[in-house]
Amino acid sequence: MRGSSLLALVRAPGTETYALVESGDDASAASDGGPSSRVPADGAAAGDPPGAGRLRFTGDAGALLPVLEELARSAPATRLVWWDRADLAPLAARGARLRRGWDLQEVHRLLVGGWSARLDQVWASAVGLPHDGLPPVPTGDLFDLAPTADEGLVRADGYLEPQLLTGELPRPDQLSAWGALALHVCRHQAALLGERGPQAVATAYSESGAAVLVTELEQLGLGVDRPTLEGLITRFAGERPRSEAEAVRLRRQRDAEVLRHVPGRQGTDLRNPAQVLELLRGVGVLVDDTRSGRLEAHRHTHPVVGPLLEWRKAERIATTYGWAWLDRHVGADDRLRGSWTVCDGGAGRMTAGAGLHSLPAALRPGIAAPEGRVLLRADLGQVEPRVLAVVSRDPAFAEASRADDLYADVAGQLGVDRPTAKIAVLAAMYGQTSGPAGAALARMERTYPTAMRFLQTAARRGEQGQPVQTYGGRVVRVAHPTNGEQARATGRFTRNAVVQGAAAELFKAWALTVRAALADHGSGAGRIVLMLHDELLIELPERDAEGALDLVEQTLAAAGRRWSGGAPVRFVVDARLVHRWSEAKD
């Protein structure tokens, strides 16, 4: 982080009292890459905690906004450091557009692996204190321990005061000290990541930027066409029930549309897989399970199969995306909002609540741009194989990525058809060794030996219960397998995690590059409104549509070049302008 100054952005719990704090140590205030950022090699705590920092600002969120805007103009290299992205929400609600940041919790997850990132754990890991010595978190009962420090936030034994986890601390008069501790942790985290290489520090920047972006997504939401969405819910789930009794009647009505095809079996509970399997076998549909993919091949075997598949679509909408979902998650402003996480605690993919990541295709016509605006859907093509070419450093596989259709190029190299080549590539990344992939995988090992060795090494580590590390430096931990079946399953997970995790890192870097470019495009009013694994949905004014398709392609080229370190791998994106999300797919 050399060349950028640090400011802690902290807030007193339960208030809108914010502070901007710089280090009280002149040497470390000037830059966050000096000697004070080093952590002892033996992992011991790095000296005494810092004293109070210097306050640059204190006040409420409204007063902070112009200060942040001026800071962005006069000192654009400044990086804000925060403990918890919840502190960003009041600022995002007022339209703040934060640029450079360092999220201590997200960086902790990157460093340590997993999901848990309590503030006391973040502190202990950064300064080298063992987690088994963490003080108990207060529960509000008579046995809680009293604070050990009269006015400080760090105990005599070096751990944080546990009242920091309950919202009792810090008080407004302690914000300068709380900010100084944030800067202290940031410098130690940066040093630890630096030992993994510059790519790990860059990932910390992206993870922190993603924390800002998902906070904005929670505030902005996704535009819906309410009449269309209500019509679709009515089509699948029935009219809005006025009582619980009416809801039961509608449910029985949906069930009857299936059960009328199997006289004498009207008592079957369609929500019980065992009973459904028994019903199907009883009418000659011989399947091992009731998964929709399995049943699709039997649609013409018996008249009940088609209605059963349609019932499942309707039931999912009725129970998960029905009227209660609409009332809970779509506001009076016709925006669909859900909670977001920056990483899933595993390989690092983002997750979203309110069904945003699993919205049924049947409801997508109800996702629409408001009047005067359009949606830009940008979908990365074959991203995981292309990422594999980067992280494995396989020159032959990198050459295949130069093609618009990587699978077609691989097919030519393997001497197989495209569907077989696609199965082979996916099987290599997901650990499938039998079935149609078997013979093609042997050819993959001869044609792309470096990529295959990379995947096999990751799989072996998982089989042995050892963690793996993504291209961007994220630790992915696994439990130690207790038998052969568990070992193979864990190996399949780690084999894929090193690719999926790296793809998530590229995607976040690209999304942040798009976010920055949108601020300078046209009126600057374009916003990312959804991130779906490898797909961005952007909402922008119609007058800004011209040039927007070029923007996503150019930002992908720039982000891919930076993320890969200039590797000779090509990333591709399918981008199109639409008014409804459903129009984006061919």
C-alpha positions as CSV (number, residue, x, y, z in Angstrom):
1,M,0.0,0.0,0.0
2,R,2.9,2.3,-0.5
3,G,2.1,5.8,-1.8
4,S,-1.4,5.9,-0.3
5,S,-2.4,7.4,3.0
6,L,-4.8,5.8,5.4
7,L,-7.7,7.2,7.3
8,A,-9.9,5.2,9.6
9,L,-13.6,5.6,9.2
10,V,-15.3,4.7,12.5
11,R,-18.7,5.1,14.1
12,A,-20.1,4.9,17.6
13,P,-22.6,2.0,17.8
14,G,-26.2,2.9,17.8
15,T,-25.5,6.5,16.6
16,E,-24.6,8.3,13.4
17,T,-21.6,9.9,15.1
18,Y,-18.7,9.2,12.7
19,A,-15.0,10.1,12.9
20,L,-12.1,10.1,10.5
21,V,-8.9,9.2,12.2
22,E,-5.3,9.3,11.1
23,S,-2.5,7.6,12.9
24,G,-0.9,9.4,15.9
25,D,2.4,8.0,14.8
26,D,4.0,10.5,12.3
27,A,6.0,7.7,10.6
28,S,3.0,5.6,9.9
29,A,0.7,8.4,9.2
30,A,2.7,9.4,6.2
31,S,2.5,6.0,4.5
32,D,1.1,2.7,5.4
33,G,4.0,0.7,4.0
34,G,6.8,1.7,6.4
35,P,8.7,-0.3,9.0
36,S,5.8,0.0,11.5
37,S,3.7,-2.3,9.4
38,R,5.9,-5.3,10.0
39,V,4.7,-8.2,12.0
40,P,7.2,-10.3,13.9
41,A,8.1,-13.5,12.1
42,D,7.3,-15.7,15.1
43,G,3.7,-14.5,15.1
44,A,3.9,-12.8,18.6
45,A,1.9,-9.7,19.2
46,A,3.7,-6.7,17.6
47,G,4.4,-4.5,20.5
48,D,1.9,-2.4,22.5
49,P,-1.3,-1.2,20.8
50,P,-1.2,2.3,19.5
51,G,-2.5,5.3,21.4
52,A,-5.3,7.5,20.3
53,G,-5.1,8.7,16.7
54,R,-5.6,12.2,15.5
55,L,-9.2,13.2,14.7
56,R,-9.6,14.7,11.2
57,F,-13.4,14.9,11.4
58,T,-16.2,14.1,13.9
59,G,-19.9,14.5,13.2
60,D,-22.9,12.9,11.7
61,A,-23.3,11.2,8.3
62,G,-24.7,14.3,6.6
63,A,-21.8,16.4,7.6
64,L,-19.3,13.6,6.7
65,L,-20.5,13.4,3.0
66,P,-18.9,16.7,1.8
67,V,-15.8,15.9,3.7
68,L,-15.5,12.6,1.9
69,E,-16.2,14.3,-1.5
70,E,-13.5,16.9,-0.8
71,L,-11.1,14.2,0.2
72,A,-11.7,12.3,-3.1
73,R,-10.9,15.5,-5.0
74,S,-7.9,16.7,-3.0
75,A,-6.3,13.4,-1.9
76,P,-7.6,10.7,-4.3
77,A,-5.0,8.1,-3.1
78,T,-6.4,8.1,0.4
79,R,-7.7,4.7,1.5
80,L,-10.4,4.5,4.1
81,V,-10.2,1.7,6.7
82,W,-13.3,0.4,8.5
83,W,-14.1,-2.4,10.9
84,D,-17.5,-3.3,9.7
85,R,-19.3,-2.4,6.5
86,A,-22.5,-1.8,8.4
87,D,-21.0,1.6,9.1
88,L,-21.1,2.3,5.4
89,A,-24.9,1.8,5.0
90,P,-26.0,5.3,6.3
91,L,-23.4,6.9,3.9
92,A,-24.5,4.8,1.0
93,A,-28.2,5.7,1.7
94,R,-27.1,9.4,1.3
95,G,-25.4,8.7,-2.0
96,A,-21.8,8.5,-0.9
97,R,-19.5,7.0,-3.6
98,L,-16.5,5.7,-1.7
99,R,-13.5,4.8,-3.8
100,R,-10.6,3.2,-2.1
101,G,-11.1,1.2,1.1
102,W,-9.8,-1.5,3.4
103,D,-12.4,-3.7,5.1
104,L,-10.8,-5.3,8.1
105,Q,-13.4,-8.2,8.3
106,E,-13.2,-9.1,4.6
107,V,-9.4,-9.0,4.6
108,H,-9.5,-11.2,7.7
109,R,-11.6,-13.8,5.8
110,L,-9.1,-13.6,3.0
111,L,-6.2,-14.2,5.3
112,V,-7.6,-16.8,7.6
113,G,-10.3,-18.5,5.6
114,G,-13.9,-19.3,6.5
115,W,-16.7,-17.0,7.4
116,S,-16.2,-16.1,11.1
117,A,-14.8,-12.5,11.4
118,R,-15.8,-11.1,14.8
119,L,-13.9,-8.0,15.7
120,D,-12.0,-9.7,18.5
121,Q,-10.9,-12.4,16.1
122,V,-9.8,-9.8,13.5
123,W,-7.7,-8.1,16.1
124,A,-6.2,-11.2,17.5
125,S,-5.2,-12.7,14.1
126,A,-3.6,-9.4,13.0
127,V,-1.5,-8.9,16.1
128,G,-0.6,-12.6,16.6
129,L,-2.7,-13.5,19.6
130,P,-4.0,-17.1,19.9
131,H,-7.8,-17.4,19.5
132,D,-8.1,-19.8,22.3
133,G,-7.4,-17.0,24.7
134,L,-10.2,-14.7,23.5
135,P,-12.3,-13.4,26.4
136,P,-15.9,-14.7,26.4
137,V,-18.5,-12.5,24.7
138,P,-20.8,-10.9,27.2
139,T,-24.3,-12.4,27.2
140,G,-26.1,-10.0,29.5
141,D,-26.3,-12.3,32.5
142,L,-24.9,-12.0,36.0
143,F,-21.7,-13.9,35.1
144,D,-20.3,-11.5,32.6
145,L,-16.9,-10.2,33.4
146,A,-16.4,-6.5,34.0
147,P,-14.2,-4.6,31.6
148,T,-10.5,-4.8,32.6
149,A,-9.6,-1.4,31.2
150,D,-10.9,1.9,32.7
151,E,-11.0,3.9,29.5
152,G,-9.2,1.8,26.9
153,L,-10.4,-0.6,24.3
154,V,-7.6,-3.2,24.7
155,R,-7.3,-5.3,27.8
156,A,-4.1,-5.7,29.8
157,D,-3.6,-9.2,28.1
158,G,-3.6,-7.6,24.7
159,Y,-7.1,-8.7,23.6
160,L,-10.0,-6.3,22.7
161,E,-12.5,-5.5,25.3
162,P,-15.4,-7.9,24.7
163,Q,-17.9,-5.1,25.1
164,L,-16.8,-4.0,21.6
165,L,-18.8,-7.0,20.4
166,T,-22.1,-6.0,22.1
167,G,-22.3,-2.4,21.0
168,E,-21.5,-0.9,24.4
169,L,-18.1,0.3,23.1
170,P,-16.7,2.4,21.6
171,R,-18.3,5.5,23.0
172,P,-18.1,8.7,20.9
173,D,-15.2,10.0,23.0
174,Q,-13.3,6.8,22.2
175,L,-13.5,7.0,18.4
176,S,-10.0,8.3,18.0
177,A,-8.6,5.3,19.9
178,W,-10.9,2.9,17.9
179,G,-9.7,4.4,14.6
180,A,-6.1,4.1,15.7
181,L,-6.7,0.4,16.4
182,A,-8.2,0.0,12.9
183,L,-5.1,1.5,11.3
184,H,-2.9,-0.8,13.4
185,V,-4.8,-3.9,12.2
186,C,-4.7,-2.7,8.6
187,R,-1.0,-2.3,8.6
188,H,-0.5,-5.8,10.1
189,Q,-2.9,-7.4,7.6
190,A,-1.1,-5.7,4.7
191,A,2.2,-7.1,5.9
192,L,0.8,-10.6,6.3
193,L,-0.7,-10.4,2.8
194,G,2.5,-9.0,1.4
195,E,4.2,-12.2,2.4
196,R,1.8,-14.0,0.0
197,G,2.7,-11.6,-2.8
198,P,1.3,-8.5,-4.4
199,Q,-1.7,-10.3,-5.9
200,A,-2.9,-11.0,-2.3
201,V,-2.8,-7.2,-1.5
202,A,-4.7,-6.5,-4.7
203,T,-7.3,-9.0,-3.7
204,A,-7.7,-7.2,-0.4
205,Y,-8.4,-4.0,-2.3
206,S,-11.0,-5.8,-4.5
207,E,-12.7,-7.5,-1.5
208,S,-12.9,-4.2,0.3
209,G,-14.3,-2.5,-2.8
210,A,-16.8,-5.3,-3.2
211,A,-17.9,-4.5,0.4
212,V,-18.8,-1.0,-0.7
213,L,-20.5,-2.3,-3.9
214,V,-22.8,-4.8,-2.1
215,T,-23.7,-2.1,0.5
216,E,-24.8,0.1,-2.5
217,L,-26.7,-2.9,-3.9
218,E,-28.6,-3.3,-0.6
219,Q,-29.6,0.3,-0.7
220,L,-30.4,0.7,-4.4
221,G,-32.1,-2.6,-5.1
222,L,-33.3,-4.0,-8.5
223,G,-36.1,-2.3,-10.4
224,V,-39.3,-4.3,-10.9
225,D,-42.4,-3.9,-13.1
226,R,-44.9,-4.6,-10.3
227,P,-48.0,-5.2,-12.4
228,T,-46.1,-7.7,-14.6
229,L,-44.5,-9.4,-11.5
230,E,-47.9,-9.7,-9.8
231,G,-49.4,-11.2,-12.9
232,L,-46.7,-13.8,-13.1
233,I,-47.1,-14.7,-9.5
234,T,-50.9,-15.0,-10.0
235,R,-50.3,-17.2,-13.0
236,F,-48.2,-19.7,-11.1
237,A,-49.4,-19.4,-7.5
238,G,-53.0,-18.1,-7.9
239,E,-54.6,-14.9,-6.7
240,R,-53.3,-13.3,-3.5
241,P,-55.0,-15.3,-0.7
242,R,-57.1,-13.2,1.7
243,S,-56.7,-15.7,4.5
244,E,-54.8,-18.8,5.5
245,A,-57.9,-20.9,4.7
246,E,-57.8,-19.5,1.1
247,A,-54.1,-20.2,0.9
248,V,-54.7,-23.9,1.8
249,R,-57.5,-24.0,-0.8
250,L,-55.2,-22.7,-3.5
251,R,-52.5,-25.2,-2.6
252,R,-54.9,-28.1,-2.8
253,Q,-56.1,-26.8,-6.2
254,R,-52.5,-26.8,-7.5
255,D,-52.0,-30.4,-6.2
256,A,-55.2,-31.5,-7.8
257,E,-53.9,-30.6,-11.3
258,V,-51.3,-33.2,-10.8
259,L,-53.1,-35.9,-8.9
260,R,-56.1,-36.1,-11.3
261,H,-53.7,-38.0,-13.7
262,V,-53.3,-40.8,-11.1
263,P,-56.8,-41.9,-9.9
264,G,-56.7,-43.6,-6.5
265,R,-53.6,-41.8,-5.4
266,Q,-55.1,-38.4,-4.4
267,G,-53.7,-38.8,-0.9
268,T,-50.1,-38.5,-2.1
269,D,-48.2,-35.6,-0.6
270,L,-46.4,-34.0,-3.5
271,R,-44.0,-32.3,-1.1
272,N,-42.7,-35.6,0.2
273,P,-40.0,-37.0,-2.2
274,A,-40.5,-40.6,-0.9
275,Q,-44.2,-40.5,-1.6
276,V,-43.7,-38.9,-5.0
277,L,-41.1,-41.6,-5.9
278,E,-43.6,-44.3,-4.8
279,L,-46.3,-42.7,-7.0
280,L,-44.1,-42.6,-10.0
281,R,-42.9,-46.2,-9.7
282,G,-46.5,-47.2,-9.2
283,V,-47.4,-45.9,-12.7
284,G,-44.4,-47.3,-14.4
285,V,-42.0,-44.3,-14.3
286,L,-38.9,-46.2,-13.0
287,V,-36.5,-43.6,-11.7
288,D,-34.0,-43.6,-8.8
289,D,-34.9,-40.1,-7.5
290,T,-37.4,-37.4,-8.2
291,R,-35.0,-34.6,-9.4
292,S,-36.5,-32.6,-12.2
293,G,-33.5,-33.3,-14.5
294,R,-34.2,-37.0,-14.0
295,L,-37.9,-36.7,-14.7
296,E,-37.6,-34.5,-17.8
297,A,-36.5,-37.6,-19.8
298,H,-39.7,-39.3,-18.8
299,R,-42.1,-36.5,-19.7
300,H,-43.8,-38.7,-22.3
301,T,-43.7,-41.9,-20.2
302,H,-46.9,-41.1,-18.3
303,P,-49.3,-38.2,-18.3
304,V,-48.5,-37.3,-14.7
305,V,-44.9,-36.4,-15.3
306,G,-45.4,-33.1,-17.3
307,P,-48.0,-31.7,-14.8
308,L,-45.6,-32.7,-11.9
309,L,-42.8,-30.8,-13.4
310,E,-45.0,-27.7,-14.0
311,W,-46.3,-28.1,-10.4
312,R,-42.8,-27.9,-9.1
313,K,-42.2,-24.6,-10.9
314,A,-45.5,-23.2,-9.5
315,E,-44.8,-24.5,-6.0
316,R,-41.4,-23.0,-5.9
317,I,-42.8,-19.6,-6.9
318,A,-45.8,-20.0,-4.5
319,T,-43.7,-20.9,-1.5
320,T,-40.4,-19.0,-2.1
321,Y,-41.3,-16.2,-4.6
322,G,-44.9,-15.7,-3.9
323,W,-47.0,-13.0,-2.4
324,A,-45.2,-13.0,1.0
325,W,-41.8,-12.7,-0.9
326,L,-43.2,-9.7,-2.9
327,D,-44.5,-7.9,0.2
328,R,-41.3,-8.6,2.2
329,H,-38.7,-7.6,-0.4
330,V,-40.2,-5.2,-2.9
331,G,-40.6,-1.7,-1.6
332,A,-43.1,1.0,-2.3
333,D,-40.6,2.4,-4.8
334,D,-40.8,-0.9,-6.8
335,R,-37.3,-2.0,-6.0
336,L,-36.4,-5.5,-5.0
337,R,-33.8,-5.5,-2.2
338,G,-32.0,-8.3,-0.4
339,S,-29.0,-8.7,1.9
340,W,-25.6,-9.4,0.4
341,T,-22.3,-10.9,1.5
342,V,-18.9,-10.3,-0.1
343,C,-17.8,-13.9,0.3
344,D,-19.5,-17.2,1.1
345,G,-16.9,-18.3,3.6
346,G,-15.5,-20.9,1.1
347,A,-13.9,-20.0,-2.2
348,G,-15.0,-16.4,-2.0
349,R,-18.1,-16.1,-4.2
350,M,-20.7,-13.4,-3.3
351,T,-24.1,-14.4,-2.0
352,A,-27.4,-12.6,-2.0
353,G,-30.7,-12.9,0.0
354,A,-34.3,-12.4,-1.2
355,G,-33.7,-15.0,-3.9
356,L,-31.7,-12.6,-6.0
357,H,-29.2,-15.3,-7.1
358,S,-31.9,-17.9,-7.8
359,L,-34.8,-15.9,-9.2
360,P,-36.8,-18.3,-11.5
361,A,-36.6,-17.5,-15.2
362,A,-40.4,-17.4,-15.2
363,L,-40.3,-14.3,-13.1
364,R,-37.5,-12.4,-15.0
365,P,-40.0,-10.6,-17.2
366,G,-41.0,-8.7,-14.0
367,I,-37.4,-7.4,-13.6
368,A,-37.4,-4.2,-15.7
369,A,-35.8,-0.8,-16.0
370,P,-37.9,2.2,-14.8
371,E,-39.2,4.6,-17.5
372,G,-36.4,6.4,-19.2
373,R,-33.7,3.9,-18.2
374,V,-32.4,0.6,-19.7
375,L,-30.7,-2.5,-18.4
376,L,-27.3,-3.7,-19.7
377,R,-26.7,-7.4,-19.1
378,A,-23.1,-8.4,-19.3
379,D,-22.3,-12.1,-19.0
380,L,-18.7,-13.5,-18.9
381,G,-18.2,-16.3,-21.3
382,Q,-16.6,-19.6,-20.3
383,V,-14.9,-17.7,-17.5
384,E,-13.8,-20.7,-15.3
385,P,-11.8,-22.5,-18.1
386,R,-10.2,-19.1,-19.0
387,V,-9.3,-18.5,-15.4
388,L,-7.8,-22.0,-15.2
389,A,-5.5,-21.0,-18.1
390,V,-4.3,-18.1,-16.0
391,V,-3.9,-19.8,-12.6
392,S,-2.3,-23.0,-14.0
393,R,0.0,-21.1,-16.4
394,D,-0.6,-23.7,-19.1
395,P,0.6,-22.2,-22.4
396,A,-1.4,-24.6,-24.5
397,F,-4.6,-23.9,-22.6
398,A,-3.9,-20.2,-22.7
399,E,-3.7,-20.4,-26.5
400,A,-7.1,-22.1,-26.5
401,S,-8.5,-19.1,-24.6
402,R,-7.7,-16.8,-27.6
403,A,-10.7,-18.3,-29.4
404,D,-14.2,-16.9,-29.1
405,D,-15.3,-20.4,-28.2
406,L,-12.7,-22.1,-26.0
407,Y,-14.5,-25.4,-26.1
408,A,-14.4,-25.5,-29.9
409,D,-10.7,-24.9,-29.9
410,V,-10.2,-27.6,-27.2
411,A,-12.3,-30.0,-29.3
412,G,-10.0,-29.5,-32.3
413,Q,-6.9,-30.2,-30.1
414,L,-8.4,-33.3,-28.5
415,G,-9.9,-34.6,-31.8
416,V,-13.4,-34.8,-30.3
417,D,-16.7,-33.0,-30.9
418,R,-17.5,-29.8,-29.0
419,P,-20.0,-31.3,-26.5
420,T,-17.4,-34.0,-25.5
421,A,-14.7,-31.3,-25.2
422,K,-16.9,-29.2,-22.9
423,I,-17.7,-32.2,-20.7
424,A,-14.0,-33.0,-20.5
425,V,-13.0,-29.5,-19.4
426,L,-15.8,-29.3,-16.8
427,A,-15.0,-32.8,-15.6
428,A,-11.4,-31.8,-15.1
429,M,-12.4,-28.8,-13.0
430,Y,-15.1,-30.6,-11.0
431,G,-13.3,-33.9,-10.5
432,Q,-15.5,-36.2,-12.6
433,T,-13.6,-39.2,-13.9
434,S,-16.2,-41.6,-15.1
435,G,-18.9,-41.6,-17.9
436,P,-18.4,-39.8,-21.2
437,A,-15.6,-37.7,-19.7
438,G,-13.3,-40.6,-19.0
439,A,-11.6,-41.1,-22.4
440,A,-11.5,-37.3,-23.2
441,L,-9.8,-36.6,-19.8
442,A,-7.0,-38.9,-20.8
443,R,-6.5,-36.7,-23.9
444,M,-6.7,-33.6,-21.7
445,E,-3.8,-34.8,-19.6
446,R,-1.7,-35.3,-22.7
447,T,-2.7,-32.0,-24.4
448,Y,-2.8,-29.7,-21.3
449,P,-0.5,-31.4,-18.8
450,T,0.3,-28.2,-16.8
451,A,-3.4,-27.4,-16.2
452,M,-4.2,-30.9,-15.2
453,R,-1.3,-31.1,-12.8
454,F,-2.5,-27.9,-11.2
455,L,-5.9,-29.3,-10.6
456,Q,-4.6,-32.7,-9.4
457,T,-2.3,-31.0,-6.9
458,A,-5.3,-29.0,-5.5
459,A,-7.3,-32.2,-5.3
460,R,-4.6,-34.1,-3.4
461,R,-4.3,-31.3,-0.8
462,G,-8.0,-31.6,-0.2
463,E,-7.9,-35.4,0.1
464,Q,-5.2,-35.0,2.8
465,G,-7.3,-32.4,4.7
466,Q,-4.9,-29.5,3.8
467,P,-6.1,-26.0,2.8
468,V,-5.6,-24.6,-0.6
469,Q,-4.9,-21.0,-1.6
470,T,-6.5,-19.2,-4.5
471,Y,-4.6,-17.2,-7.1
472,G,-5.5,-14.1,-5.2
473,G,-4.3,-15.4,-1.9
474,R,-7.5,-16.6,-0.2
475,V,-7.1,-19.5,2.2
476,V,-9.8,-22.2,1.7
477,R,-9.8,-24.5,4.6
478,V,-11.3,-28.0,4.7
479,A,-12.1,-30.6,7.4
480,H,-9.8,-33.6,7.6
481,P,-11.5,-36.5,5.8
482,T,-12.2,-39.6,7.9
483,N,-12.6,-42.1,5.1
484,G,-12.0,-42.6,1.4
485,E,-15.3,-41.3,0.2
486,Q,-14.9,-38.1,2.2
487,A,-11.4,-37.7,1.0
488,R,-12.5,-37.9,-2.7
489,A,-15.4,-35.5,-2.1
490,T,-13.0,-33.0,-0.4
491,G,-10.6,-33.4,-3.2
492,R,-13.3,-32.6,-5.7
493,F,-14.1,-29.5,-3.7
494,T,-10.6,-28.1,-3.5
495,R,-10.0,-29.0,-7.1
496,N,-12.8,-26.7,-8.1
497,A,-12.2,-24.1,-5.3
498,V,-8.9,-22.9,-6.7
499,V,-10.7,-22.2,-10.0
500,Q,-14.0,-20.9,-8.7
501,G,-12.3,-18.8,-6.1
502,A,-10.0,-17.2,-8.7
503,A,-13.0,-16.6,-11.0
504,A,-14.7,-14.8,-8.1
505,E,-11.6,-12.6,-7.7
506,L,-11.6,-11.7,-11.4
507,F,-15.3,-11.0,-11.3
508,K,-15.1,-8.6,-8.4
509,A,-12.1,-6.8,-10.0
510,W,-14.1,-6.4,-13.2
511,A,-17.2,-5.2,-11.4
512,L,-15.3,-2.6,-9.5
513,T,-13.6,-1.4,-12.8
514,V,-17.1,-1.2,-14.3
515,R,-18.4,0.8,-11.3
516,A,-15.5,3.3,-11.6
517,A,-16.0,3.6,-15.4
518,L,-19.8,4.2,-15.0
519,A,-19.0,7.3,-12.9
520,D,-17.3,8.9,-15.8
521,H,-19.7,7.6,-18.5
522,G,-22.4,10.0,-19.9
523,S,-24.3,11.6,-17.0
524,G,-22.5,9.4,-14.5
525,A,-25.9,8.0,-13.3
526,G,-25.3,4.3,-14.4
527,R,-25.3,1.8,-11.5
528,I,-24.7,-1.9,-11.1
529,V,-27.9,-3.3,-9.7
530,L,-27.2,-7.1,-9.6
531,M,-24.1,-9.3,-9.6
532,L,-24.9,-13.0,-10.4
533,H,-21.7,-15.1,-10.2
534,D,-20.4,-14.2,-13.7
535,E,-23.1,-11.8,-14.8
536,L,-23.6,-8.0,-14.2
537,L,-26.9,-6.2,-14.6
538,I,-26.4,-2.5,-15.0
539,E,-29.2,0.2,-14.9
540,L,-28.5,3.4,-16.7
541,P,-30.3,6.3,-18.4
542,E,-31.4,5.7,-22.0
543,R,-29.3,8.8,-23.0
544,D,-26.2,7.0,-21.7
545,A,-26.8,3.7,-23.6
546,E,-24.5,4.7,-26.5
547,G,-21.0,3.4,-25.8
548,A,-22.1,1.3,-22.8
549,L,-21.5,-2.0,-24.6
550,D,-17.9,-0.8,-25.4
551,L,-17.5,0.2,-21.7
552,V,-18.1,-3.3,-20.4
553,E,-15.7,-4.9,-23.0
554,Q,-13.0,-2.3,-22.3
555,T,-13.3,-2.7,-18.6
556,L,-13.0,-6.5,-18.8
557,A,-9.9,-6.2,-20.9
558,A,-8.3,-3.8,-18.4
559,A,-9.4,-5.7,-15.3
560,G,-8.3,-9.1,-16.9
561,R,-4.9,-7.7,-17.8
562,R,-4.3,-6.3,-14.2
563,W,-5.7,-9.3,-12.5
564,S,-3.7,-11.8,-14.5
565,G,-0.5,-9.9,-14.5
566,G,-0.7,-9.6,-18.3
567,A,-1.1,-13.4,-18.9
568,P,-1.8,-14.2,-22.6
569,V,-5.4,-15.2,-21.8
570,R,-8.5,-13.7,-23.4
571,F,-11.7,-13.0,-21.5
572,V,-14.9,-12.5,-23.4
573,V,-18.3,-11.0,-22.4
574,D,-21.7,-11.1,-24.0
575,A,-23.3,-7.7,-23.4
576,R,-26.7,-6.4,-24.6
577,L,-29.1,-3.6,-23.8
578,V,-32.6,-4.6,-22.8
579,H,-35.6,-3.2,-20.9
580,R,-36.4,-6.5,-19.2
581,W,-34.0,-9.0,-17.7
582,S,-35.8,-11.8,-19.6
583,E,-34.9,-10.2,-22.9
584,A,-31.2,-10.8,-22.3
585,K,-31.2,-14.5,-23.1
586,D,-31.5,-15.8,-26.6
